[in-house]
Every structure is written in structure tokens, then in C-alpha cells.
Amino acid sequence: MGDQEVERLLGLGAKGHEDHRTPGGPGWFALLDPEGNEFCVCRSRAEREAAGG
């Protein structure tokens, strides 16, 4: 759900800030809301397992 949630939030006006996702599955994506506040979205367990992590 994490990767899908990042795409959804970007579509709602958030801006990508820092991508800390790894090819092996774990990680998080830092975004900025329209006011410049930073928040993060982590990959779900299912996404990590699907990526072999």
C-alpha cells in the first residue's frame, strides 16, 4: 500500500522530498504537504515481502 499511497498523495498535491525506498523492499518516502510540512510513508509488509525483503 505504501507505494500506491505515495502516488495518491502526489496526485493530491504533496511534493516528493526524499526517496529512501530500497530495491529489496524496505524503506520510506518523505513528502512535503502544500504548506511545506514533511511526512513519510512506509512500505507495507506485503510490499516488502513481494520485493523479497
TIDRENTI-845782 format. One record per residue (C-alpha): residue in three letters; x, y, z; residue number from 1. Coordinates in Angstrom, 1 decimal. Layout:
# residues N
   res        x        y        z     n
   ALA        X        Y        Z   NUM
...
***
This chain:
# residues 53
   res        x        y        z     n
   MET      0.0      0.0      0.0     1
   GLY      2.9      2.4      0.6     2
   ASP      3.9      2.9     -3.0     3
   GLN      0.3      3.3     -4.0     4
   GLU     -0.3      5.7     -1.2     5
   VAL      2.7      7.8     -2.3     6
   GLU      1.2      8.1     -5.8     7
   ARG     -2.2      9.0     -4.4     8
   LEU     -0.7     11.7     -2.2     9
   LEU      1.4     13.2     -5.0    10
   GLY     -1.9     13.4     -7.0    11
   LEU     -3.4     15.3     -4.2    12
   GLY     -0.7     18.0     -4.2    13
   ALA      2.1     16.6     -2.0    14
   LYS      5.6     17.0     -3.3    15
   GLY      8.2     14.3     -3.3    16
   HIS     11.1     15.2     -1.0    17
   GLU     13.4     12.2     -0.4    18
   ASP     13.1      8.6     -1.5    19
   HIS     14.5      6.1      1.0    20
   ARG     12.9      3.0     -0.5    21
   THR     15.3      0.2     -1.4    22
   PRO     15.0     -2.3     -4.3    23
   GLY     14.9     -5.1     -1.7    24
   GLY     11.6     -3.8     -0.2    25
   PRO     12.1     -1.8      3.0    26
   GLY     12.2      1.9      3.2    27
   TRP     10.1      5.0      3.2    28
   PHE      9.3      8.0      1.1    29
   ALA      9.4     11.6      2.6    30
   LEU      7.0     14.1      1.1    31
   LEU      6.0     17.7      1.8    32
   ASP      2.4     18.8      2.2    33
   PRO      1.3     22.0      0.4    34
   GLU      2.4     24.1      3.5    35
   GLY      5.9     22.5      3.4    36
   ASN      5.4     20.1      6.4    37
   GLU      7.4     16.9      6.0    38
   PHE      5.8     13.5      6.4    39
   CYS      6.7      9.9      5.5    40
   VAL      5.0      6.9      4.0    41
   CYS      6.5      3.4      4.8    42
   ARG      6.1      0.4      2.6    43
   SER      3.7     -2.2      3.8    44
   ARG      4.7     -5.6      4.9    45
   ALA      3.1     -7.1      1.8    46
   GLU      5.2     -4.8     -0.4    47
   ARG      8.4     -5.7      1.4    48
   GLU      7.7     -9.4      1.1    49
   ALA      6.8     -9.1     -2.6    50
   ALA     10.2     -7.4     -3.2    51
   GLY     12.0    -10.2     -1.3    52
   GLY     12.7     -8.1      1.8    53
***
